[in-house]
Amino acid sequence: MQISNITNDAKKIDAFYEFYKNYFPAPERDTLESMKKLSLNSATTKNWDYNIIEIKNKDSFVGGMIYDWFSDINLLIIEYIFILENYRNQSIAKQVISNLAHKKQNATILIEVEKDAPSKDFWKKLEFSVISTDYIQPKISKNQKSFDGLILMSNKNISDLQDVLQNHYWKYSFLNG
């Protein structure tokens, strides 16, 4: 399995987006333009990295992930992760998360999960717990509304979640809202 950061490769982001848009409902989905803008903005910001990851098995695209890394507070927020249907149940997502946790040792990892999604069980198996059931995602772009169909899960307790969201995640990740 190959895990590659494609954040600075516009052509690969275009290809990634074709898969991505099929796995995320419109209320939660960034636009291609937004992804590219976030990629550029991240390069100019000291403590925040926006990362678009492609996952391949040999030469075949099998999935992807988008995450934000906040080095000043050792926090990684997984915005999206998906594995193509033909490659599910092969522990690929588990390997990707394990690889990421290894690279960002002792980091707190936070993820947005749909309230009724079966993926909650996957995250619980990885020892993530629900830390907020009343999470409302800010609008992602000018043409979208806030989305309240999500919960937040984490591998660690976050003492001041609202501060983390307002002064880190929302400050940088929703630049288009």
Buried (B, 14 or more C-beta within 10 A) or exposed (E): BEBEEBBEBEEBBEBBBEBBBEBBEEBBBBBBEBBBBBBEBBEEEEEBBBBBBBBBBEEEBBBBBBBBBBEEEEBBBBBBBBBBEEBEEEEBBEEBBEBBBEEBEEBBBBBBBBEEEEBBEBBEEBEBEBBBEEBEBBBBBEEBEEBEBBBBBBBBEBEEBEEBBEEBBBEBBBBBB
